[in-house]
Amino acid sequence: MDQIKKQTLPVAIIGGGPVGLAAAAQLIKKGEPFILFEAGSSVGSSILEWGHVRMFSPWQYNIDKAAKELLEKSGWTSPKEQELPTGRELVENYLVPLNNLPEIKENILLNAKVVGVAKKGLDKLKTAQRDHAPFQLYVEKDGDTKVFEAKAVIDSSGTWTNPNPILSNGIWTKAEKTLKHRIFYGIPNVQELEERYKNKTVMVIGSGHSAINALLELAALKAKFQDTGIHWVLRKNRVQDVYGGQERDGLPARGELGINIQRLVESKQITVHTPFYISSVKELNGTIMVTGESGNEEVSVEGIDEIVVSTGFRPDVTFLNEIRLDMDSAVESVEALAPLIDPNIHSCGTVRPHGEAELRQPEKDFYIVGMKSYGRAPTFLLATGYEQVRSVVAYLTGDLEAAKEVQLELPETGVCSTNIVTSCCTSENPVQETSSCCSVPVRLEIKSSSCCG
């Protein structure tokens, strides 16, 4: 295929979440053809899995500017900026109306799972004429695998469907897989699952906002059913390390999570195990036994009926095996972003706005954006993803100056990671309200993972 014919092909977008749809809106603004593949039956399908959760970011930070312009032309009324939507409201009041715009809907394929991406006629090893060959996307739809060609690919598929396992070393075991019917990954809707959890002994694993949200819902269930037992397993040296910025947080609802979980812990309504590094999980006498190391001693917690795993998510790049990628070996993020978000390198600081230049891959015109661009790091903001795709689309359409611009303002969080001994937020050096060290952005969703790719 010659270069002229390649340029008539659309840009392919993988994933119909907020960032994927923002990419579509940006392409429409530039007059560029596109095709979007969403594996679920609806746009925002991953978000609907935590649709009961109220976000701690107001609408102000949840709507892409290009998408808003398109919607308002159709007569759509924007929600009040300071209101906090649930995940379901984000989908129903924003993503679905956006999807229903004719210029977007006609270019979206639902129930379309991308299972492979390659360059036409070339495997990963072949270099000659590679940049001139179109992309081929292998897509499972309606029981068949179809092939689509594109001149560029924007992968915003997120990480939500690829959760981390229970074990602290990140390994999946056969024992865990056999217990999947008693394990929930993510944020369970405890109210809807009342029969599953009431008067049961439930263990929540994780230290992020997903875990905190699950614990608060389970505590509300315990108020109704007093025989409900709650265990909380995390790897922090101190449980206080997860309380966050509280009153200092630029997003008040997020700060309130820290305040509420502190109250819950101090009232001794839950049993806290920290630091606790899980090494095995197995069934024992009809219940679950979780074994791990705490304080250099092996410890087992028995009698667990249900487990909620909120340990984050990881990107799936298996369907990109024939694409040349430059990903960080530890964070599994886009290489250039790793030093900015890796908690092993820094404990505090703001992830600076970034765009096409940082997201550029060895494979020309292929980009990973959204949550997936951050790999395993739990620090992604929706607003950051919107800026990513604005810059990428500008570059793909030849607007190089706009691609270099920074058009992003983020709220202060008042949150620090304290995984490092020299953290500025240790008990010996407590955070002050005016401290600049505590401005690490965390996810706009009350979860530690990937739905909003």
Secondary structure, DSSP 8 states (H G I E B T S, - for coil): --HHHHTTS-EEEE--SHHHHHHHHHHHHTT--EEEE-SSSSTTHHHHTTTTSB-SS-GGGTS-HHHHHHHHHTT-----TT---BHHHHIIIIIHHHHTSHHHHTTEESS-EEEEEEETTB-TT--TTGGGS-EEEEEEETTEEEEEEESEEEE---STTSB--SSTT----HHHHHTGGGEEES---TTTTHHHHTTSEEEEE-SSHHHHHHHHHHHHHHHHSTT-EEEEE---S-GGGGS-SGGG-SSHHHHHHHHHHHHHHHTT-SEEE-S-EEEEEEEETTEEEEEEEETTEEEEEEEE-EEEE-S-B----GGGTTS---B-TTT-SBGGGHHHH-TTT-SS-------HHHHB-SSTTEEE-GGGGGTT-S---HHHHHHHHHHHHHHHTT-HHHHH---------------STT-TTSTTS---TT-SS------SSSSSS-S--
